[in-house]
């Protein structure tokens, strides 16, 4: 059975990756499963796709394992240059600190104008062939007026999903993984992963 490295240390992402890919006959390992610890690569790309590739290639070459990595951004219409590819670096501190910072910046913006979209780029890198495949997933919504729900991670509790009119934090993992940006990107990548099942 082929081993697939999921190149993230974020517990919430790992949980989603594992659930979305659970039907595949691949042995999934995570960065914290590895005997050797690696310094994180510098994510200096100008797009989510480039940063996802940087991570997938870096860890793929370090471990010589088929590697899957992602990069995600929250794009807020009224703050065009604040988040996006800089979402993780938007504000120092914890996830809660970043959520509160964003809510504060939007405090004078009425709800109808708080449009936002989550975007994820997932990259599958094969160190043997040096080839990679990247796919994009998006999920439209709005930023809530306050934190709602107790599930998820990151900005989940302030992102209201258009299709459900609920925040990601109000949805079960099963519900989220039917319509999230990450799920949509991985769905597009599944046909390529299928090729490796019998390797």
Buried (B, 14 or more C-beta within 10 A) or exposed (E): EBBBBBBBEBEBBBBBBEEBBEEBEBEBBBBEEBEEEEEEBEBEBEBBBBBBBBBBBBBBEBBEBBBBBBBBBBBBEBBEEBBBBEBBEBBEEEBEEBBBBBBEBBEEBEEEEBBBBBBBBBBBBBBEEEEBBBBBBEBBBBBBBEBBBEBBBBBBBBBBBEEBEBBBBBBEBEBBBBBBBBBBBBBBBEEEBEEBEEE
